[in-house]
Amino acid sequence: LTARAPRYPLAAYPLPSLTQHTQLTCRLTGLAMLIITLFNVYIIFASLQVLDTKDLQVFKVTVNGQDAKFGFGQKHSFKGTPLEIAFPFELRRGQEAIVEISFESSPKSSALQWFTPEQTSGKKHPFLFSQCQAAHCRAILPCQDTPAVKLTYYAEVSVPKELVALMSAHRDGEMPDPEDSSRKIYRFSQNVPIPCYLIALVVGALESREIGPRTLVWAEKELVDKSAYEFAEAEAMLQTAEDLAGPYVWGQYDLLVLPPSFPYGGMENPCLTFVTPTLLAGDRSLSSVIAHEISHSWTGNLVTNKTWEHFWLNEGHTVYLERRIGGRLFGEQLRQFQALGGWRELQNTINTLGETNPITNLVPNLKEIDLDAAYSSVPYEKGFALLFHLEQLLGGPDVFIGFLKAYIQQFAYKSITTEDWKKFLYSYFKDKVDVLDKVDWNSWLHAPGMPPVKPIYDMTLANACVALSQRWIQAKESDLCTFNSADLKGMSSHQLIEFLALLLLEAPLPVSHVKRMQEVYNFNAITNSEIRFRWLRLCIQAKWEEAIPLALKMATDQGRMKFTRPLFRDLYSFDKSRDLAVKTFLEHRACMHPVTSMLVGKDLKQDQ
């Protein structure tokens, strides 16, 4: 393979000079082990290259065709092990070095989940998917596993010919594997520079459906048609995002529905967004997650946090853009309602983590902290709240979207810090410096707990949720007969989610109340994952024993950490279900994603 100059689809954004261009060739030797060979790393001013690895075996390293000495440094408990490569010759300033590394990943790689055929929907073929965010790409290949470094890549993947391989890149075709007639090779290229955490790979018995001029939805055949219906609004969301944020530079925008154990709602891998099947509500009511992942094409993938302390730059801006898309497509009242729901979610998270917990800082200190353990809704919702507050201070939505578009133009293809963002904010609003100076920046950015200011929200859609939740909170047992199914008449699924979320912020309801709620509303029959999750948490917190098997089933039928971790924590806190929660977790642990298994194990005091 020879290095190719990176190509960029649009000249809409100024391009930085790249310090690293990577081509990688990967070969899947059956679904048993992943082997990837890394080519063409540009290294400047170096005779020693240090790369991140985690549980990798390295067999050979060459530099410009010459054998190079290499060794591993001291292993860190969660960061992995540095791979140190000594160059066999002195490098001159600006000289290109081609580093080839032959290596193999571990079957227990923290970035990969392998499924037996029995664990898939089709039951016939194995399945593999990767999840590299935040710092797990090093568990697939040696790399500079930091969002501060961006690269392009080319890859070839050899798989059994009955399976399909996809990556976070453009599909460059397929061909028979010349070394094995039972296999075929898929080729991929990503010509826009990305951080390593956005390298992604999936292999399985996948089918696709076209849902837009630049969008396919991929899934196992048992789910592909349902998925195509659920995500049919993707093109409208893409067009709205382009209008708000600028040109879409990635070309294709495909969606992939993963098996239920996928630990997140979605993952913004460029050209191939990964999503959880828990979004398949049947009524497109959970499609805001798609708007969120689409928005990452600008905020996160194009403009990236330089280190994970500044994660809110990725997520706060993405939530802001996601809700602007929803406002354009479905009305400003819905944007305001979802913004208020985000504030409630932030309250719930801070109640769980503790209002003095430094992890709840918008810009936390993450030194020697496992990034997976630090993950929460804080960078999403506290970050959004800051931007929503600034929108209201600086002239409203139309004015602030002008700033967002200029911000993306200024920092496209770069990795930045909060200080870079703040300097540009002051520069853009130079006529409103007096307003910006009144913002309590230290409290917003560097203090734990809830923000110092609550933005103003339109309560039109929220009032019915507040009124009904207050009726239940204040009701005596003698009042329970006043509730009936008509209470929910005219309420959308979004409002039902908010109603239950409000109840979760209060002291647990008596068992008599949740029993009556089931009688009149029949929440047990609802399959919408967001409603069901909050309802089951409400039941377990009320110590309703009949809900225990339902909560355990939801906690194990899917592995989205947003649902699985709180359900297991609630079950563990309930003395009648604690032992059963631990037993169920241990029985299902082997089928969980490695990160989910690790974090739920900590929650249940079952650390390995």
N, C-alpha and C positions, 0 to 999 in steps of 0.2 A: 504494500500500500504506500502511496505517496501522499504527502501533505497537500491539502488544497487550501487556497486562500479562502477565508470565511466570506460567505455571501450574505448580504442583508437585503430583505425584501423591499425596504423603503428607505429613502433618504430623508424621511421626515424628522429624524432625530440625529444630532451630531454623534459621530462614532468615536469612542476613545481608542487609543492604540492598545492592542491586546498584549499582555505579557505571557499568555499561555494559550496554546492551541493544542487540543488533544484529539487524536484519533484512537479509537479502541475497537479491537476485534474481539467478539465474545463467542464462545462455543458452548452450547449446552450438551453435555455428554449424557443423553437421557435426562430424565428429571431426577438426578441424583446429586449432581455437583455442578456448580457454576465455575467456569474457567474464562477469564478475560485477560487479554494481552493489551497493554497500554503502549501507544506509540506517540512520538513527536511532542514532547513537552519542551517548550521554550524556557530555558533557564539562563538568567543573566547574572553576572558577577558571582559565580559559584564554582567551587570545586567539590562541594558536598551538597547533595540534595536530600532533604528530609520530607518524607511523605507520611500521611496518616494511614494506619492500618488497624484492623480489629479482627482477630482470629483468622488471619490469612497465613497460608504457607507460601513462601517465595522460593522458587527453585533456581532461577538464573536472572541476571541483569546484565544487559549490554548497553554501552553508550557509543553511539556512532559505529556500531558493529563490533566494538572491542569489549571483552569481558570486564565487568566492573565488580569491585569488592562491595559487599553490602552486609548489613547486620541490623539487628533489632535493638532498640533502646529499652528502657525500663517500662514494663507494662503498668498501665494505669487502670484502676478498678472499672471505670466506665468509658474512658476516652480511647482505650485501646493501646497500641504499641507503635512508636515511631519507627519507620523504616529509613535507615541511613545508608545512602548510596555514595560511595567515594568514586569520583571521576578518574579514569585512568590517564587523563591528560589535563593540562592546565587550560582553562577556558579563557578566551580573550573577551573583552567588553563587547556585548552584543552578538557573540557567536551563538549559532544555533546548535543544540545538542539533541540528538534523537535517542531517547531512553526507552529500551524495550524490557519489559518485566514479565517473566513467566511465573504465574502464581495460581493458586487455587483457594477458593473460599471454603468456609466451614459449612457443613450441613445444618449447623445451628446458628448460622449468621443472623444477627439481630435485625438485618435489613430485609430478610427474605422469609416468606412463609410458603411452605411446600404442602400440597394437599394430595392425599391418596385419591383414587377415583371415587371411593365411597363417600368422601367428604365434599364432592361437587354435586351440582344439580343433576348433571347427566349420568353420573355413576360409572362412566366408562373410561375416562381419561384423567391423568393427573393434572395438576394446576400449580402455577407458581406466580407470585407477584412480589414486587419490591416496595419498600417504603423507606426512603432515605432521609427524609426530614426528621430531626434536625441535623444529626451528625452520625448517620449510619451508612453513608455511601462508602466509608472506609471499611465497612464489613463486606463490601462487594469487590472493591478494587482499591489499590493504592492510589491516593489522591491528596490534594490540598483541600481537606474537607472543611472549608470555611466559606461563608457567603461573601467574604471579602475578595475572593478569587473567582473570576468567571472564565468559562472556556466553551469552545464548540467541540462537537464530537461526531465521529463516523463509527458505525458498528455493523458487524455481521453476526447473526445469530442462527445457529444450526439447531433444528428441532425435528422430532418425528413428523413425518409429512402430513399426518392427520391433525396436527395441532397448528395453531397460529401464534406468532410472536408479534408483539407490539412494543414500541418504546416511545419515550417523550421526544419524538423527532419525526421528521417526514419519512414516509415509507418510500424507499427507493427501489422497490421491486423484490422479486423472489426468484430463486432458481434451484434446480436439483443440487444436492450436496454431492460434489464429484468424488468424495471419499466414502459415501454410504448411500446406496440407492433407496434406503428406507427413510431418508431424511431430506429436508430442504433447508435452504439458507434464505433468511430475510435480511435485507440491507436497509440501513437507516442513516440519516444525516440530520444533525441539528446545527444550523449555520448561524444562529443568533447566540451570542455568548450567554451562558447560564452558570449559576453556581452548582456545585456537585450535588447538592441535595435535591436538585430537579432532574437528575438522571433516573430514569424509571424503566422497568422491564416487566412484562407480563407474558406468560405462555399458557395456553389452554385451548380447549375446544370451543372457540369463540365464533360467533356470527355477527354480522353488522346489518344495520338498516340506515338508509339515508334519511336524515330529518332536516336537512338544509343544504344550501349550495356549497358549504364548506364544512359540513358536520355529518359524521357517522356516529351512531351509538352502537357500542360493542357489548356483548354479554353472551353467556351461555344461551343456547337456543331456547331453553325453558323460560327465560326472562326477557329475551330481546324485543319481542313485540310490545310487551307491557312497558318496557323501558323507553321504546320509541315514542309511545303515547305520552308517557310522563314528562319527557324532556323536549317535547315538540316546540317549546317556546325559545329554544336556545338561540336561533338566528335572530329573532326579535330582540333578545337580550344583547347579543353581540353588536347589532346595529346601534342600539341605544348607547351601549358602552363606548363605541367609537365616536358617537356624537358628543358624548360627555368628556371623554379622556383623550381622544386623538386616534390615529391610525392603528389598526391591529397588525402587528408586524410578523406574526407567527404563521401566517398562511392558513393551515388547516386547524380546525377546532373540533376534535373528537371527544366523545365521552365513553368511559368504560365502567360498566357496573361490575363490581368485584364480588366475591363470596362474602357472606355475612360477617366473617371475622375481621374484615377490614376495620382498623381501629379508629378511623376518623370519618366525619361526614363527607369530606371530599379532600382531594389533594390536587393542587394546581399544576401538575406536571405539564409542561408546555406541549401543545399539539395533542395531548391525550389526558384530559382530566379524569382522575379516578374518583368514583363515587360509591357510597354505601347503598346496598339494596333497601335499607330502612327508609330511603326517600320515596320508595314506590308506594305512595299512599292511594293511588288510583284516581285522584282528583287534581293533581298538579299543585296541591296546596303547600308542598315542601320544596318548591322549585327555587326558593330564594338561595338555597345552597348552590345551585347552578349559577345564579347571578353572582354569587360570591366568588366562585372559582373562575368564572369568566373575568371578573374584575382584577383578579391576580395577574392576568396577562399584562397589565400595566403596573399595578402596585404590588410589588413582590418579585415578579419575574423580570420586568423591565427595569424598574427602580427597586433596589434590594437593600435590606438592612445589612450594614457592614459586619456587625457582630450580633449575636442573639440577644444581647442586652437591649438592642434597639428593635426587637421583634414587632413592637407596636407600629413601627413605620410600615411594615408589610401589612399587618392585620387591621389596624385602626383605619387606615386609608381604604383598604379593601372593603371593610364593612360599610364605610361611608359611601363608596361608589356603588356597592351592591344595593344599598337602600335608595340611592338616587335612581338607579335603574328601575327598581320596584315602584318608586314614586311616579316615574314617567309612564310606565306601562299600566299601572293599576291604581294610580291616584295618590295625591299628597297625603290624604288622611291615613292611608295604609303605611306610608313611609314613617309618619309620625308615630303610628301605633307600634310598628316594629322597633322604632328607636326607643320607645318607652319600655317595650318588652326586653330590650337589651339592657336597659338600666336595672330592671328587676333581676335579670340574669347575673349582672355584676354584683348586685346586693347579695344574691344567693351564694355566689362564689366567695365573696369576702366574708360572709357569715361562716362558711365552711373552713376557709383557710385561716381566719382570724384577722381582725382589723388592724393589728399591729405587725402582721407578718410581712417582712421586707420583700417577699415574692410578689406582694400586691402593689409594689411600686410600679409605675408605668415604665421606668427605666431601672430595672433591678440590678443588683450586683450578682452575677452568676458565676463568680470564681469558685471552682471546686463544687459546683452544683450540677447534678445530672439534669440535662436539659429536658428530658422526658418527664422527670419528676416535677419540674418547675412549670410545666404546661398547664394553662388554665384559660378562662375567658377574659382575664384581666387585660392583656394587650389588645384583644378584640374590642371589648365594650368600654373600657376606660379610655382607650385610644379613640374610639368613635365619639365618646362623650366630649372629649377635648375638641375634636374637629367640629362637632355639632354646636358646641358652645362658641367656638370661633366664628362659625357661619353666622350665628345670631348677633355676635358683636360687630362683625365687619361688613354687614350689608345684605345678608340673606343668601339664599341658595344660588341665585344666578351669579352673584359676585364671587362667591367662594368656589364655584366650579371653575371659574376663570383661573383662580389660583391653582387648583388641582391640575388643570391641563398644562399650565406653565411649569409647574413643579415636575411633572412627568417629562416635559420637553427638556428641562434643564438637566435632569439627572438620568435620562435614559441610558441604559447599558452600564450604569455605575452602581456601586455599593456605597451607602452613605450612613452617617450617624444622625442622631437627633439634633446635634449642634448644627450640622449642615442644613437640615430641614428648617430649623429655627432662624438661621441667618437668611435663608431664602424667603421665609415668611415675612421677616422685617423688611427685606429689600422690595418684595412685591407690594406690600402695603406700606410703602414709605410715607404716604400721606396720612397714615393712621397709627403712627408709632406711639402716640399718647394713649390710644386705646389699648394697644398691645402691652405697653408698660404697666397697665393696671391689672393684667393677668397675673395670678399668683403662680408663676412658673415652677417655683420650687415645690409647692404642694402638689401641683398637677403631675410633675415628672418624677419627683424624688421622695415623696411621702407615701406611706402605706395607707390602705383603707380606701373608703369612698372618696371621690373627687371633692375639691373644696366648694364647687358650685354645681348645682343641678340645672341642666338646660331646661328650657321651657318646652313643653310638649302639648300638642293638640290632643285633647282628651275625648274627642267625639266618639271614637270606636272603643275607648277604654272604659267609659263611664258605666256601661252595662256590666262589664266584667267586675268592676269595683263594687257596684251595688249588689250583685249576686254573691260575691265572695263575702261581703260584710254581713249579708243575711245569714249565711252559714256560720260565720264566726260568732255571731251574737245569738244564734238560735239556742233555746233551751229544748230539752227533749219533748216538751209539750208542743213546741212549734214545728216539729218535724213533719207533721201531717200537712203543713201549708205548702210544702214543696211538691212540685209535679213536673212532668216532662215539658210542659209549656214554658217553663223557666228558660229553656234553651232555644225557644223558637226564634228564628231569625239570626242566631249567633253563628258566625263562621268558625271554621276549624281554628283559625288564628285566635279568635276570641276565646274559644274553649281552652286553648293552650294558656292564654293569659289568665283566665279565671283560675285554673289549677295552680299556675305559678304564684299567684297572689296568696292562695291558701298555704303554699309551701313556705312562704316567708313568715307565717304566723306560728304560734304554738300548735302542736298536733291537735287535730280534731278528736273528739271522743269516738269510740268504735261505733256507737249508735248512729252518729252522723254519717260516717262513710257507708255503713250498711244501708241507710236510707238513700244516700246518694246513688248507690248501685241500683236500688229498687226503682227509683224514678228516672234515672238517666241511662242506666245500663252501660256504663263505661267499659265494662269487661268485654263488650262486643265490638268495641272500636279498635280498628287495626292501625290507624294513624300512629306512627311510632312516637311522635312528640307528645301526643295526648296520652297514650297508654303509659309511657314512661312516667309522666308526672302523676297520673292517677295511681299507679302502683306504688310510687314513693309515698303518696299521701296515705294509702292504706297501711303500708308497713310502719310508717311513723305513728299512725293511730293504733298500732299493735293489733291489727285485725288478722287473726291467724289464717283465715280462709284465703287470704291474698298471698300467703307465703309461696305456694307452688307456682302461682302465676308470675310472681316477681322472679323466682329462680329460673323459670322458663325463659322469660325475656332476657335475663342477664346472661344466659348461655346460648340461646338460639341465634344471637347476633353478638358481635364483639366491639361495637362502636363504644369507645371509652366514655363518651358523653353520657351514655346510658348504663353501661356495664359497671363502671366503678361506683357511681352513687347508689345503684341498686344493691350491690354487694355490701357497701358500707352500711346502708340502712338495715339490711338483713343481719349483719354482724352486730349491730347495736341493739337489736331486738333479742332478748334472752331466749325466747321460744324458737328462734330460727338461727341462732349463732352457729351451733354445731352443724346443722344441716347446710348452712351457707359454706362453711369451710369444707365439708365433705363433698359438696357439689362442685366447688371450685377445683378441688384436687382431682376429681374425676374428669373434669373438662379441660384441665390446664394444658394438656398436650395438644389440644385442638385450637388453642388461643394463639393470637399473634404474639411474638416474643415480648414486645413492649407491654401489651395488655397483661400478659401473664406476670411480668415482673412487677407492675404497679399494683394490680389487684392482690398479688401475693403480699406486698408490703402493707396494703390496707387491711388485710386479714391476718397479719402477723404470721405469714407463712413464707417468709423470705427463704429462698434456697441457699 
